[in-house]
Amino acid sequence: GKGIYFSTNALYCLPYFANAKNPTLMVCLILPGNPYPVTEHYTGPDSLCGSPLVSGYQSHYVVVTAGGHPVRDQNDTNCDEIVITQEAQVITIFVAYINKQKLSPFIKTSSINLNNDAMLKRSR
């Protein structure tokens, strides 16, 4: 849905920052308030994609596969996403400016496809 996206998994975040001119990763504390547990697939009929937060909740939280799909099987690789809407819910701890050449080993070992256009389009 609409909002500011975060994850507890830095490798999951790679597609969003690795190809940037100056890759940067922010480490933050977030105040999720009352999180809505997202189980709907983002292409399904009940998708929250592009929607505001569900009324009565201050964030959305979903456990996802490395490809960004909601986890349906306990054996899937688990990552997560939390979506908030207010900048006041974020406390930046530090900002890491990353040397692109030093990202190479992580890109090679990551199971996440850095050219996954569907994943990038979903976040816009």
Secondary structure, 3 states (H helix, E strand, C coil): CCCEEECCCHHHHHHHHCCCCCCEEEEEEECCCCEEECCCCCCCCCCCCCCCCCCCCCEEEEEECCCCCECCCCCCCCEEEEEECCHHHEEEEEEEECCHHHHHHHHHHCCCCCCCHHHHHHCC
